[in-house]
Structures are given as structure tokens and as C-alpha cells.
Amino acid sequence: MKAKGKAEGKQTDVREVSAAEFKAKCLSLFDEVESSRRSFVITKRGRPVARVVPLPREPSSSLRGSLLHEEDLLAPVDIAWEAPGDLA
């Protein structure tokens, strides 16, 4: 199917997958979307009903250095603290 891009007005190729094919191959189709970074349209009785699109990739370093590692979580803490007495 050829679909016209809304912003550019250009012709683009959009893959169509029938609902029956999607049901039979959904996991491999998801893998394909992830690896190719291309979306596809699911059709039912020849009419488009949904679009599967890849999510934006996050940089792998976005959380680097943000994890703290404590040696012993059950050991007493070095600082004095008090819990609130009335939580209600």
C-alpha cells in the first residue's frame, strides 16, 4: 500500500499485514519492527485498523552511574535518625 506522508506530501511504502497474519506471526513481526525501525499497518477485511510503530531508542548511557550499591542492606546505619511517631 502506498500512503501519502502528512507533513511532506511524499509517497512512502507502508507494509500492510492482515489481522490473521498478525495473529499468527505477531512476535516475529515485533522483532522485525524493532530491528528494521519500520512500522506496519494491520488490516481487517482490507481496511486499516491499527499501526505498529517502533518506540524511540534511549541512549544506553542514560542511566550510567545512577545506581548506588550498598554492601550490607541489613547493617546498622552510621547516622542517628527518628521515624515519625504518628503516621495517621
C-alpha positions, -999 to 999 in steps of 0.1 A, spaced: 0 0 0 12 35 -8 4 61 19 9 98 15 30 113 42 11 141 60 39 165 66 59 161 34 33 151 9 56 124 -4 47 88 -13 60 62 11 58 25 12 38 12 41 36 -25 48 2 -40 54 -3 -71 74 -37 -88 77 -51 -95 111 -49 -132 105 -12 -129 96 -5 -107 126 -22 -132 149 0 -160 135 33 -141 134 30 -113 160 62 -120 179 83 -122 148 67 -90 134 75 -72 166 111 -83 163 111 -71 127 98 -37 137 125 -34 164 153 -44 141 142 -25 110 128 5 128 99 5 102 62 5 111 34 -15 95 -4 -13 93 -27 -41 105 -57 -46 82 -90 -63 88 -111 -72 57 -87 -49 37 -93 -19 59 -66 -4 81 -73 -8 118 -40 -3 136 -4 8 131 26 -8 149 55 16 152 89 12 168 95 31 201 123 57 202 156 42 213 170 55 245 207 61 248 223 32 266 243 56 288 212 75 301 213 57 334 250 50 336 264 60 371 229 64 386 229 31 405 242 30 440 254 -3 456 252 -8 493 274 -36 507 250 -48 535 214 -35 535 207 -50 569 237 -35 587 231 -6 612 234 29 597 261 53 609 238 83 614 211 88 640 175 92 627 140 91 641 108 79 624 77 100 628 56 87 658 22 95 644 16 84 608 -22 86 609 
